[in-house]
C-alpha cells in the first residue's frame, strides 16, 4: 500500500469537524497540574481502508498521538473495563462558555467509550502526531 499523506502533525479544536475518534484506543492519561493540561495518549485512526475483493476485513492507517487539553479542569473518569482497555466510540465538544474575564471560550469535552465516559472542560486542545501513520490490519498497535 502507498504511504499515507499526513496533512499536518499538529491538529486542534479548529479541526474538530473533520476529525473522528471512533475505535481509537486510549493507552494513557495524565494531568499536569502546574500547566493546567490534561494529556491522553491514543492510537488515532486516520483512515479506514475498505476490504479488496478477496479480503473480508478493513485495514487502517493508524498513528500514536498525544492529545493535550489546555486550561483543563473538572476531569471525570467513569470507566469500567474488564481487561483494562479503553476504546473510544466518539468525542463530543459541547457547551461553549466564556471565561469570567471574557477572553477565552471553554468547552465540555466528552469521550464516549465502549467502557464508560471520560469528560473534562478545556479552552482548547492540540493533537500531536508522534509517528507517521502505518498501514495495519488492526485498529491499534498494542503495547
N, C-alpha and C positions, 0 to 999 in steps of 0.2 A: 504494500500500500504506500502511496505517496506520503511525504511529510505533511503534517498539519501546519497550515499557515496561521500562526498566532497573531491576532490583531494587535495586542498590546500585552505588556507584562504586569501592568497595574490597572485594576478596574475599580470603580467606585459606585456610590449610590446613584450617580448620574447615569450609569449604565444599567440600572436595575431592571428596566423594562425589557432589555434584550438578553438578560441572563436567566438561567434556570438552575435550580439546585436539586431537582428530582433525582433520587437514588444516590446522591453524594454520600460518602461515608465520612463521619466525623471521627477523628483519631485523638484529638487532644483539645483542651480548653484551659486558658489561664487568664487571670486578672493581673494587670499591672496597676496597682492602686496608686502608685506615685504619678503615673502618666494619665490616669483615668481611662485606660484602654482595656478592652477585653478581646483576646485573640482566640481564634478557633482554627485548628489545622484540619483540613479535609481533602479528600480526593475529589476534585471537581471534574465533571464530565462535560467536556467542551462540545463533543459531537457524538450522536448515536449514528451508527452505520447499519443500514438495513442488510439483512442476510442476502447473499447472492443466491442464484437459482438452486445451487447444490448445497446450500447451507440452511441451517434451521434457526440459529441464534444470532442476535445482534452482536456487533463488536463496537468498541468505544475508543474515542480519543480522550485520554484522562491525564491530568497533571496534579501533582500535590500543590496545594495553595494554602496560604495563611490569610484569613480574614481578620482585620484589625478594626474593631469598632471604637470610634473616638468619642471622648466625653461620655463614656458608658457608665450607666448605673441601673439600679433596680433589676438586677440579674436574677432570674428564676429558672431553676432546672427541675423539671418534673419528668424523670426518665425511669422506666422500669424495663430492664433488658435481661433476658435470661442468660445470654452469653457475654454481655458487656458491650456489644456492638451498638452503634447508633447510625441509622440510615435516615436521611432527610427525605421527606415527601415533598415539602415545599417551604419556601421562605417568604414571609409577608413583611412588608414595610407599611405600617399603618399609623393613623392618629398623629399627623404633624402638629406640633405645638411650639410656639415661640418661647424662648428662654425669658426669664424675668427681665433681662436687660434688652430684650427685643433684637439681639444681634445674631442669634442662632436659632435654627429650627431643629428640634429633635423629633425622632420617630420611635414608635414601638416596633422593634424587630422581633419576629416570632418564627422560629424554626419549628415547623410541624414535622415530627419524626414518626417513624413506624412504632417507636418505643415510648413516645410521650412528646414533651414540648420543652423547648429552651426559649426564653424570652428575655429581652433587655431593652432599655432605652439608650439611644445614642444620637449624636448630632450627624454622624457620617460613618462610612466605612471605606476601607481600602482592601482590595483583594490582591495579594501579591502572588504571582505565579512563580513557584520556586524551581520548576524544571519545564523543559519543552514537553508538550503533551505527547504521550506514547500511545500507539495503537495496540490495544489489548482485548482479549476475549471476555474479560470480566469488567465490572463497574468500579473496581478499586484495586489497588496494588497489594494490599495486605502488609503485614509487618516485614 
